[in-house]
Amino acid sequence: MECGSPGAAFCASPVSATATEHCEKLRKLDRRIEGADSPVANPQPWRNPRPAPTLNEIRAKTPTPRLLVWLWAWWPALVWAGVIFMMSTDTFSTEHTASFFERILRWLRPSLTMDQFAFLHYLIRKCGHFTEYFVFCGLLYRGVRAGGKGWTWRWGFSAFFIAASYSVLDEIHQAFVPSRGPSAYDSLLDSFGAFIALVLIWLWFRRRRASNHTLIP
């Protein structure tokens, strides 16, 4: 506060305690006025001096929408379910697949008899059932855990239950296709493929957990 300011003249005189409080208020007022006239004063005192957050910090504080998380986890299983449904249509009936594989097998072995071809064709179709649901169960496990890590029996049994239920619905669908037909044995074979996939997933995570424990001293 400068000597010529009214606040300084007032504070220099003998005053009471109440006048001293007024003096302090005048000093604060003079400081504010001097700060406003100063060329180095902060023109935007409300701004945060912290640096801008990085992209990783923004992602950590911004949760991903649940719908996107669900779609990312489930889209492979949904696509594969569509493939299974398409394989149960008339396009992939026994008559149509026979004409396709017969040309390939007879090109590989011209002396192939009809009985041998019928057996190989039957084996190929049953392996297709097994493989479809083997892959399906693995994709279902990915979807059920929805971004989780490791293995839990709840995830495993949920994936197997969905696969087995879908195999039953698939056979019911084939009952309405003229060139196809339902088969309980095919449904059991589908469920067996899903079960084998579940066992292999469990063994893989168990071996991985054991290897991690051995690396920890």
C-alpha positions in Angstrom: 0.0 0.0 0.0 1.4 3.4 -1.0 1.7 6.2 1.6 -0.6 8.5 -0.4 -3.5 6.0 -0.5 -6.5 6.7 1.7 -6.1 3.3 3.3 -2.6 4.2 4.5 -3.6 7.5 5.9 -6.4 6.0 7.8 -4.4 3.1 9.2 -1.6 5.4 10.3 -3.8 7.3 12.8 -4.5 5.9 16.3 -7.7 4.0 16.1 -9.6 1.4 18.0 -9.8 -2.4 17.3 -12.8 -1.9 15.1 -11.0 0.7 13.0 -8.0 -1.8 12.7 -10.3 -4.3 11.1 -11.4 -1.7 8.6 -7.7 -0.9 8.0 -7.1 -4.5 7.1 -10.0 -4.5 4.7 -8.6 -1.4 3.0 -5.2 -3.0 2.7 -6.8 -6.1 1.0 -8.7 -3.8 -1.3 -5.5 -2.0 -2.3 -3.8 -5.3 -3.0 -6.6 -6.4 -5.3 -6.5 -3.1 -7.2 -2.7 -3.3 -7.6 -3.0 -6.9 -8.8 -5.6 -6.0 -11.4 -3.3 -3.2 -12.7 -0.2 -5.5 -12.8 0.8 -6.7 -16.3 1.8 -10.1 -14.9 -1.5 -10.8 -13.2 -3.2 -14.1 -14.2 -6.0 -13.0 -16.6 -7.8 -16.4 -16.1 -7.3 -17.4 -12.4 -10.1 -20.1 -12.7 -8.1 -22.2 -15.1 -6.5 -25.5 -13.9 -2.7 -25.4 -14.1 -2.6 -29.2 -14.5 -1.5 -30.5 -17.9 -4.1 -32.1 -20.2 -4.8 -35.8 -19.4 -3.3 -38.5 -21.7 -5.4 -40.8 -23.9 -4.7 -43.7 -21.5 -6.0 -41.7 -18.5 -9.1 -40.7 -20.4 -9.8 -44.4 -21.3 -9.2 -45.5 -17.7 -11.7 -43.0 -16.4 -14.3 -43.5 -19.3 -15.9 -46.9 -19.1 -16.8 -48.7 -22.3 -20.5 -48.9 -22.9 -21.9 -52.3 -21.9 -23.5 -52.9 -25.2 -20.1 -52.6 -27.0 -18.5 -54.9 -24.4 -21.3 -57.5 -24.9 -21.0 -57.3 -28.7 -17.2 -57.6 -28.7 -17.5 -60.7 -26.5 -20.4 -62.4 -28.3 -20.1 -61.6 -32.0 -17.9 -64.6 -32.9 -20.3 -67.1 -31.2 -23.3 -65.4 -32.9 -21.7 -65.6 -36.3 -20.8 -69.2 -35.8 -24.4 -70.0 -34.6 -25.5 -68.6 -38.0 -23.0 -70.9 -39.8 -24.4 -73.9 -37.9 -28.0 -72.9 -38.8 -27.0 -72.5 -42.5 -25.3 -76.0 -42.4 -28.7 -77.4 -41.3 -30.5 -76.3 -44.4 -31.2 -78.2 -47.6 -28.1 -76.8 -49.2 -26.0 -79.1 -47.0 -28.2 -82.1 -47.1 -26.8 -85.6 -47.6 -27.6 -85.6 -51.3 -25.9 -82.3 -52.0 -22.7 -83.0 -49.9 -22.4 -86.5 -51.5 -22.2 -85.0 -55.0 -19.6 -82.6 -53.8 -17.3 -85.0 -51.9 -17.7 -87.8 -54.5 -15.8 -85.8 -57.1 -13.0 -85.0 -54.7 -12.7 -88.5 -53.3 -12.8 -90.2 -56.7 -10.2 -87.8 -58.0 -8.0 -88.8 -55.1 -8.8 -92.5 -55.5 -10.5 -93.5 -58.8 -11.0 -97.1 -57.7 -13.2 -96.1 -54.7 -16.3 -98.3 -54.4 -19.7 -97.0 -53.5 -19.6 -98.7 -50.1 -16.2 -97.1 -49.4 -17.5 -93.7 -50.5 -20.7 -94.1 -48.4 -18.6 -94.8 -45.3 -16.2 -91.9 -45.9 -19.1 -89.6 -46.6 -20.8 -90.6 -43.4 -17.5 -90.1 -41.5 -17.0 -86.6 -43.0 -20.5 -85.5 -42.0 -20.2 -86.8 -38.5 -16.8 -85.1 -38.1 -18.5 -82.0 -39.3 -21.0 -82.2 -36.4 -18.3 -82.7 -33.9 -16.1 -79.8 -35.3 -19.0 -77.4 -35.5 -19.8 -77.6 -31.8 -16.2 -78.0 -30.7 -15.6 -74.5 -32.2 -18.9 -73.3 -31.0 -18.2 -74.1 -27.3 -14.9 -72.3 -27.4 -16.5 -69.2 -28.8 -19.3 -69.5 -26.3 -16.8 -69.6 -23.5 -15.3 -66.4 -24.8 -18.7 -64.8 -24.9 -19.8 -66.0 -21.4 -16.8 -64.6 -19.6 -17.3 -61.2 -21.4 -13.8 -59.9 -21.1 -12.9 -61.8 -17.9 -9.7 -63.7 -17.4 -8.9 -67.3 -16.6 -11.3 -70.2 -15.9 -14.3 -70.6 -13.8 -16.7 -73.6 -13.7 -19.7 -71.3 -14.0 -18.4 -70.0 -17.3 -17.5 -73.5 -18.5 -20.9 -75.1 -17.7 -22.8 -72.1 -19.1 -21.0 -72.4 -22.4 -21.6 -76.2 -22.5 -25.3 -75.8 -21.6 -25.8 -73.2 -24.4 -24.0 -75.4 -26.9 -26.0 -78.5 -25.9 -29.3 -76.6 -26.0 -28.5 -75.2 -29.4 -27.8 -78.7 -30.7 -31.3 -79.8 -29.7 -32.8 -76.7 -31.3 -30.8 -77.4 -34.4 -32.2 -80.9 -34.7 -35.7 -79.5 -34.2 -35.0 -77.1 -37.1 -34.0 -79.9 -39.3 -37.3 -81.6 -38.7 -38.9 -78.9 -40.7 -36.5 -79.2 -43.6 -37.8 -81.6 -46.3 -34.4 -83.1 -47.2 -33.2 -83.3 -43.6 -34.4 -85.0 -40.4 -33.9 -84.8 -36.6 -31.5 -87.2 -35.0 -30.9 -87.6 -31.3 -27.5 -89.3 -32.1 -26.4 -86.2 -34.0 -27.4 -84.0 -31.0 -25.3 -86.2 -28.7 -22.4 -86.0 -31.1 -22.7 -82.2 -31.1 -22.7 -82.1 -27.3 -19.8 -84.5 -27.1 -17.8 -82.1 -29.4 -18.7 -79.2 -27.1 -17.7 -81.3 -24.0 -14.3 -82.1 -25.5 -13.7 -78.4 -26.2 -14.6 -77.6 -22.6 -12.2 -80.2 -21.2 -9.4 -78.8 -23.4 -10.1 -75.2 -22.3 -10.0 -76.3 -18.7 -6.7 -78.2 -19.2 -5.1 -75.2 -21.0 -6.0 -72.8 -18.2 -4.9 -75.3 -15.6 -1.5 -75.8 -17.2 -1.1 -72.1 -17.7 -1.9 -71.4 -14.0 0.6 -74.1 -13.0 3.3 -72.7 -15.2 2.8 -69.2 -13.7 3.1 -70.7 -10.2 6.4 -72.3 -11.1 7.8 -69.0 -12.3 7.1 -67.3 -9.0 9.9 -68.0 -6.5 
